[in-house]
Structures are given as structure tokens and as C-alpha cells.
Amino acid sequence: VLEWLESGEQDEVEDALERHEPPAEAARALSQIRSVWGTEERTRSSIVSTIAAGLEPYQDPEVLANELTQPITPEWLLSGKNTVYVIAPAHEQERLRGVLVAMLTDLIDGAYVHAARQTNNRLPSTLLLALDEVANIASLPDLDGIASSGAGAGIKLVSGVQNVAQLQERWGKDKAE
């Protein structure tokens, strides 16, 4: 993605996205990247820099190595008695937050989809999300939604924080309560 943004090789990107399935997602991506290409050079450079900073953790050798050896997918997680441990040292939590939130969001969304396919709209086995330091490392945007509706789908949430102020700072007072 970064190479496409930096190079501006529109033909290669358009060809790749036109072959992508599902077409609706590809069309949205193509529209978004065209809007980046259509901006003035200084603005485009700023956008590319912002995207590069967001994608930087995905280029981390350890992140890449783990993804290549054992892809962590909702299908894998829900296929048996599988466990995912997500651990990051305190000094790396902010840098890796985007990767971890993306992975957790993918797993949780996949669990909701799997639950919806069941006759009772619940997972066959409970999915336990034990998220310590949730405000620092696993700051899921929809944490309040998971807390309120996850149990009905068989998703049990246990979250750990130092104090309520952390929740209020990350999600706002209304969602923290």
C-alpha cells in the first residue's frame, strides 16, 4: 500500500483493485486512493506520511514473522480450544496498538459473524476476551458495544484497567460508565 501511495503507479493499483473480490470493497479502496493521488503534492506527502506511520508496526519483523508462521484468523480461533495471548512491553504498547486493535477487531467481528450463523445466534463455545490494560493496548473503539451485546452472542468480556479515569480518557465519560 505504501509503495502504491508513494509511487503513484496508478495503472498497477487500478489493475490489482479491479481484480479484487468483493468488487464493492475494491471500488471503495480505488476511490480512496484516487482521492489521495488527486491532491496537491504537499497534501499527498502529508497523507502518505500519516499512513506510513499507521502502517509502520505491520513492517515490524516480529509482527511479520508471527503472521507468516501462524495466521490468527477467526476461523482458526473458533475451530477448537485455541488461545491467543497478546503481550507487548509497556514501551511498545502505543506503537503496536493499531496492529493489536486491528487483530482483535477482526477476531471479534468474525466471532459475531460465526454466532449469527448459528440457529440460536450464539457461539457453540464461549469466547473469552480477557483484556488487561484495555485502555492502553487493546483500546477497541466498540468496547462498550462488546460489553453490552457480546454476552448474547457467547462473547464474554473481562477487561482490566488501572482506574475509571483511564476509561474516561480513552472512550469518554458516557462510554466509560
Summary of the structure (lengths in Angstrom):
residues: 177
radius of gyration: 18.9
end to end distance: 38.3
largest distance: 53.4
contacts: 432
relative contact order: 0.08
helix: 64%
strand: 6%
